[in-house]
Amino acid sequence: MPGSAIAIEFDALTKRYGSTVGVEQLGITVRTGEVFGFLGPNGAGKTTSLRCLVGLLRPTEGRVRALGLDPVADHRKLAPALGYLPGELRLYPELTGSQTLDLLASLQGAPTPRRAELCERLGLSQAALGRRVREYSRGMKQKLGLVQAFQHEPELVVLDEPTEGLDPLVQEAFFTLLAEARVAGRTVLLSSHVLPEVQRTCGRVAIIRGGRLVTVQSVAELREVRARKVRLSFADGLGRRPLGEADRWSPQWQDDRVELLVPPDELVAALRGLLTLPVADLTVEEAGLDEAFLDLYRDEPTGSDEELS
């Protein structure tokens, strides 16, 4: 596979299902070696975009490139360098785990030097691999899906909700795999609704809504320019009360404690106003990605999202 500084390119990608738009004029570039987050609510167009990227859907308009190749026209050439875990993983129930990995490896068209190591790290024993997939729990199926996505050491890994059904220990093993992929210079596109895991693993994120791109930013930038989390409690024990100007920042109350998301350029004025009240304790934190995400969506209203993923 020819080396390139660009691993993924969505160029004005549009995909329509009849009169319904799944994704429209999407433009995103992912550099080689990035772990890149792809965020949006259900129905935003994330899965549609990923299916175009891996060649399962043909764009209505625009262009998609994966490792410099057309995912549909160049699928045979791309497959050995591509690992893909779909959000709705469907496997043949009559096959064993080992047979499933063999089948998927034949479709990938590449040797699988990491299979045994990955099975051990993710907790798929030889006994489990000998059982039919119909007997697997959701978590075991997800482990199998992760093994097949990484077993052939692909240059590009596309993961749609990869931690669904995994217990915390296996999630930690998965995060280690992502860190190793970054160190090895591999590219990962991670689509998830679990914002803390995106914050933990990704350097940059794209946010889409209603099939359209809202923003592409680094996680650090997204957190920096968005709201600060202000928590305070009151000394008089009277509980919920008017907060004056601060009431416009969507206060969340619990007994005599309240939490606000305040834009950074208004933080000093907000604190001056709040400290005129009988405050017992006050803390200010940098917003996490989840707060930044919600704050951004309040700032960027669009029409209602279609129920397409």
Phi and psi in degrees as a GROMACS rama.xvg file:
@    title "Ramachandran Plot"
@    xaxis  label "Phi"
@    yaxis  label "Psi"
@TYPE xy
-64.7556  139.803  PRO-2
-70.8054  147.35  GLY-3
-156.625  149.71  SER-4
-75.9102  -16.1305  ALA-5
-112.15  122.117  ILE-6
-95.1987  -35.7439  ALA-7
-134.593  135.926  ILE-8
-139.782  118.601  GLU-9
-102.822  115.486  PHE-10
-115.871  100.024  ASP-11
53.2734  38.3985  ALA-12
-63.1925  126.653  LEU-13
-131.814  132.061  THR-14
-132.674  121.279  LYS-15
-114.145  146.41  ARG-16
-115.035  90.6671  TYR-17
65.6107  -124.319  GLY-18
-88.0914  -4.38354  SER-19
-94.4266  132.067  THR-20
-93.6511  120.442  VAL-21
-81.792  -44.6909  GLY-22
-151.041  144.909  VAL-23
-136.675  124.734  GLU-24
52.5214  42.2753  GLN-25
-78.5337  126.022  LEU-26
-127.637  108.104  GLY-27
-141.22  139.062  ILE-28
-123.788  130.006  THR-29
-116.772  127.357  VAL-30
-79.3312  152.697  ARG-31
-59.5798  133.359  THR-32
89.8422  -0.820153  GLY-33
-83.9928  148.006  GLU-34
-104.066  108.325  VAL-35
-114.267  130.273  PHE-36
-92.1469  143.795  GLY-37
-126.596  109.712  PHE-38
-119.892  150.074  LEU-39
168.372  158.812  GLY-40
-70.4976  170.064  PRO-41
-56.6347  135.621  ASN-42
85.2764  7.49352  GLY-43
-77.4378  -21.4512  ALA-44
112.808  8.39953  GLY-45
-63.861  -52.4371  LYS-46
-66.3584  -37.7596  THR-47
-56.8799  -45.0691  THR-48
-62.5865  -43.5614  SER-49
-66.1415  -37.6993  LEU-50
-66.1874  -33.6686  ARG-51
-67.2613  -37.7403  CYS-52
-65.1804  -37.0818  LEU-53
-96.4199  5.56735  VAL-54
88.1612  10.935  GLY-55
-82.7854  -21.4069  LEU-56
-129.197  147.564  LEU-57
-100.319  129.181  ARG-58
-59.1049  145.102  PRO-59
-72.5981  -41.8377  THR-60
-144.349  165.085  GLU-61
82.5835  -168.29  GLY-62
-141.805  144.816  ARG-63
-127.333  138.225  VAL-64
-133.833  134.774  ARG-65
-122.654  117.816  ALA-66
54.4312  36.0279  LEU-67
80.1281  2.51474  GLY-68
-112.604  153.447  LEU-69
-78.4558  117.959  ASP-70
-61.1778  -24.335  PRO-71
-90.7507  -56.9473  VAL-72
-66.8358  -32.3242  ALA-73
-109.399  30.0095  ASP-74
-60.6664  -40.7844  HIS-75
-61.3446  -38.7079  ARG-76
-73.8588  -34.5467  LYS-77
-77.7993  -36.3415  LEU-78
-52.2221  -43.7468  ALA-79
-64.9575  -20.3029  PRO-80
-101.59  4.89137  ALA-81
-119.242  131.013  LEU-82
-114.742  135.63  GLY-83
-139.639  127.013  TYR-84
-115.866  109.143  LEU-85
-72.8538  158.086  PRO-86
-68.8441  -32.8451  GLY-87
-112.594  91.1014  GLU-88
-79.5822  117.706  LEU-89
-116.153  122.749  ARG-90
-122.148  160.693  LEU-91
-75.7306  114.884  TYR-92
-66.4765  -24.3596  PRO-93
-82.0457  -12.9315  GLU-94
-84.7439  153.105  LEU-95
-78.9425  170.816  THR-96
-59.3854  -44.3468  GLY-97
-63.4969  -42.3848  SER-98
-64.0507  -36.7911  GLN-99
-63.1486  -45.2028  THR-100
-65.0469  -36.7964  LEU-101
-63.9191  -44.9612  ASP-102
-61.3156  -47.4834  LEU-103
-67.9531  -33.4913  LEU-104
-64.5092  -38.2075  ALA-105
-65.7433  -34.1081  SER-106
-71.8333  -33.7728  LEU-107
-70.5821  -27.9694  GLN-108
69.7683  34.7672  GLY-109
-146.984  152.648  ALA-110
-63.6292  162.158  PRO-111
-123.276  70.4525  THR-112
-67.834  -17.2045  PRO-113
-103.232  4.33587  ARG-114
-59.1087  -52.6183  ARG-115
-61.5989  -43.5223  ALA-116
-61.1755  -44.7637  GLU-117
-67.8071  -39.4553  LEU-118
-61.1084  -41.7565  CYS-119
-65.1132  -44.9704  GLU-120
-68.3878  -31.6263  ARG-121
-95.2345  -0.614732  LEU-122
83.2215  33.8013  GLY-123
-104.374  101.847  LEU-124
-76.1363  165.933  SER-125
-60.0366  -36.9516  GLN-126
-63.0969  -42.6987  ALA-127
-65.1949  -39.7725  ALA-128
-67.0768  -22.6776  LEU-129
-83.2709  -9.2161  GLY-130
-86.6171  155.915  ARG-131
-73.9965  146.97  ARG-132
-62.4827  -26.9894  VAL-133
-60.2878  -21.873  ARG-134
-89.876  -3.49269  GLU-135
-78.4204  145.122  TYR-136
-74.5085  171.278  SER-137
-62.1231  -40.9378  ARG-138
-62.3883  -40.0168  GLY-139
-66.4404  -38.9813  MET-140
-62.8626  -39.2846  LYS-141
-66.4055  -38.997  GLN-142
-58.9905  -44.6737  LYS-143
-60.8095  -40.6407  LEU-144
-63.0325  -39.0267  GLY-145
-67.9526  -41.0866  LEU-146
-59.2975  -47.0304  VAL-147
-67.4213  -26.1749  GLN-148
-74.3311  -28.5617  ALA-149
-109.759  -11.4841  PHE-150
-64.8688  -24.7651  GLN-151
-102.515  16.3203  HIS-152
51.8615  56.3375  GLU-153
-69.9161  152.216  PRO-154
-72.4527  -31.1464  GLU-155
-128.139  127.688  LEU-156
-120.708  127.491  VAL-157
-115.901  118.222  VAL-158
-123.972  122.684  LEU-159
-109.881  108.208  ASP-160
52.1458  60.6612  GLU-161
-71.7839  -21.6464  PRO-162
-96.4857  5.53309  THR-163
-57.6012  124.447  GLU-164
82.5183  -0.749772  GLY-165
-88.8886  141.415  LEU-166
-77.6412  165.143  ASP-167
-57.4689  -36.9094  PRO-168
-66.4061  -40.2331  LEU-169
-70.5953  -34.7534  VAL-170
-59.111  -41.9319  GLN-171
-61.8568  -40.8009  GLU-172
-62.7125  -38.3492  ALA-173
-64.6903  -43.6944  PHE-174
-61.6479  -35.0229  PHE-175
-65.3285  -38.762  THR-176
-60.572  -41.0368  LEU-177
-64.522  -42.531  LEU-178
-62.2264  -41.1642  ALA-179
-65.8405  -37.469  GLU-180
-63.1818  -40.425  ALA-181
-63.999  -45.3576  ARG-182
-61.9677  -35.3076  VAL-183
-78.8143  -2.50546  ALA-184
81.2471  15.1483  GLY-185
-84.3631  159.337  ARG-186
-107.104  134.934  THR-187
-128.184  129.087  VAL-188
-108.367  116.409  LEU-189
-113.888  111.174  LEU-190
-98.7558  125.497  SER-191
-156.763  152.85  SER-192
-102.621  -0.683513  HIS-193
-90.432  92.8988  VAL-194
-63.2761  -39.7836  LEU-195
-59.0339  -33.6073  PRO-196
-72.8613  -31.808  GLU-197
-67.7096  -43.4171  VAL-198
-59.9048  -36.103  GLN-199
-74.2534  -33.2632  ARG-200
-110.266  -22.1268  THR-201
-105.556  145.63  CYS-202
-87.1936  -41.7842  GLY-203
-128.279  159.128  ARG-204
-137.726  147.872  VAL-205
-110.926  137.488  ALA-206
-116.993  126.019  ILE-207
-122.416  154.595  ILE-208
-150.911  133.54  ARG-209
58.5294  29.1641  GLY-210
82.5245  0.892482  GLY-211
-118.212  148.342  ARG-212
-72.7712  129.602  LEU-213
-92.4632  -48.5948  VAL-214
-164.048  156.724  THR-215
-126.425  119.698  VAL-216
-147.039  159.928  GLN-217
-70.1754  153.648  SER-218
-58.5559  -41.0532  VAL-219
-62.5208  -43.7595  ALA-220
-65.173  -41.8236  GLU-221
-61.2792  -41.058  LEU-222
-72.3646  -35.1309  ARG-223
-69.6532  -42.6916  GLU-224
-85.9394  -9.52654  VAL-225
-97.0263  -168.773  ARG-226
-63.5178  155.982  ALA-227
-100.119  144.078  ARG-228
-91.3004  117.089  LYS-229
-111.248  122.109  VAL-230
-115.843  134.955  ARG-231
-147.994  154.124  LEU-232
-127.754  161.537  SER-233
-113.833  148.635  PHE-234
-82.5651  -19.617  ALA-235
-89.6347  -7.20236  ASP-236
69.0443  16.2944  GLY-237
-87.2408  -3.61409  LEU-238
73.2847  -147.208  GLY-239
-60.3274  139.559  ARG-240
-156.013  165.248  ARG-241
-62.9739  140.84  PRO-242
-112.079  12.6187  LEU-243
66.317  -132.842  GLY-244
-58.5821  -28.8048  GLU-245
-69.791  -14.1049  ALA-246
-64.0321  -18.076  ASP-247
-80.144  -2.96034  ARG-248
-102.656  33.1964  TRP-249
51.1809  62.0864  SER-250
-63.1364  136.98  PRO-251
-110.167  115.027  GLN-252
-99.4923  145.153  TRP-253
-146.065  106.013  GLN-254
56.4661  -122.217  ASP-255
-97.8471  16.5283  ASP-256
-111.158  145.613  ARG-257
-140.945  147.907  VAL-258
-125.149  135.616  GLU-259
-128.752  150.846  LEU-260
-111.019  111.543  LEU-261
-114.389  130.231  VAL-262
-57.9581  142.654  PRO-263
-59.7155  -34.2191  PRO-264
-76.7346  -5.85778  ASP-265
-112.779  4.31972  GLU-266
-63.4295  -46.5955  LEU-267
-61.532  -46.8513  VAL-268
-62.981  -37.7837  ALA-269
-63.1618  -44.6061  ALA-270
-65.379  -38.2634  LEU-271
-59.1041  -44.0471  ARG-272
-68.5612  -42.5716  GLY-273
-66.0548  -33.2793  LEU-274
-76.7218  -2.08827  LEU-275
-80.9799  -11.1737  THR-276
-90.3606  165.681  LEU-277
-75.603  71.5615  PRO-278
-81.6512  130.712  VAL-279
-93.312  -34.3364  ALA-280
-152.778  143.55  ASP-281
-147.252  132.366  LEU-282
-131.882  149.937  THR-283
-126.611  128.393  VAL-284
-126.483  153.256  GLU-285
-65.5751  133.705  GLU-286
-64.7032  143.252  ALA-287
-76.9446  175.675  GLY-288
-63.381  -32.3744  LEU-289
-65.0766  -43.4737  ASP-290
-65.8529  -40.8357  GLU-291
-62.1685  -40.1944  ALA-292
-61.1922  -48.8321  PHE-293
-65.6688  -40.2887  LEU-294
-63.3131  -41.8234  ASP-295
-63.2529  -40.6733  LEU-296
-67.7129  -32.6695  TYR-297
-64.9986  -34.6472  ARG-298
-77.908  -23.0652  ASP-299
-121.847  66.7425  GLU-300
-65.9959  141.824  PRO-301
-134.01  -177.786  THR-302
-69.0657  173.298  GLY-303
-64.4894  142.043  SER-304
-74.3961  140.195  ASP-305
-75.6828  151.736  GLU-306
-83.0236  59.6318  GLU-307
-122.336  145.556  LEU-308
